[in-house]
Amino acid sequence: MNVISFFAGCGGLDLGFEKAGFRVVWANEFEPSVHATYEKNHPNTILCKVIVISRNKLNT
């Protein structure tokens, strides 16, 4: 079964899913400091690198 991962971090929970027989096909993580680690740990998963913009910055 395919799954997606929100707030993936460096991929520890995703590793658990993979060991349980799931396939993590897409992950989302907005913290840039963990992107390289996630990509190294899960090279076959698409990592979406979301940039968060606060509402206040949109109104200026």
TIMISE-923373 format. One line per 10 residues: number of its first residue (from 1); for each residue x, y, z of C-alpha. Coordinates in steps of 0.05 Angstrom, whole numbers, plus 5000, padded with zeros to 4 digits. Example, Ala and Ser with C-alpha at 12.3 -4.5 7.8 and 13.67 -1.06 7.14 Angstrom:
! TIMISE-923373
1 = 5246/4910/5156; 5273/4979/5143
END
This chain:
! TIMISE-923373
1 = 5000/5000/5000; 5025/5070/4984; 5025/5124/5037; 5044/5197/5042; 5080/5230/5100; 5064/5298/5129; 5114/5332/5176; 5164/5278/5156; 5225/5304/5194; 5285/5261/5178
11 = 5241/5201/5163; 5240/5158/5225; 5166/5144/5223; 5170/5132/5148; 5224/5080/5161; 5175/5044/5207; 5122/5045/5152; 5171/5016/5102; 5192/4961/5151; 5118/4945/5159
21 = 5110/4935/5084; 5084/5003/5064; 5114/5046/5008; 5123/5120/5024; 5115/5154/4957; 5111/5227/4978; 5133/5266/5039; 5126/5338/5063; 5174/5375/5108; 5182/5451/5114
31 = 5244/5451/5157; 5304/5461/5110; 5354/5434/5161; 5328/5363/5153; 5317/5359/5077; 5386/5330/5061; 5379/5277/5116; 5310/5256/5092; 5332/5252/5020; 5392/5209/5040
41 = 5349/5163/5083; 5293/5157/5031; 5321/5167/4961; 5259/5136/4927; 5209/5183/4960; 5189/5250/4931; 5203/5304/4983; 5160/5367/4978; 5198/5425/5009; 5142/5471/5030
51 = 5157/5544/5044; 5110/5575/5096; 5093/5649/5089; 5057/5683/5146; 4992/5719/5133; 5023/5784/5159; 5076/5783/5105; 5023/5773/5051; 4986/5836/5073; 5046/5883/5069
END
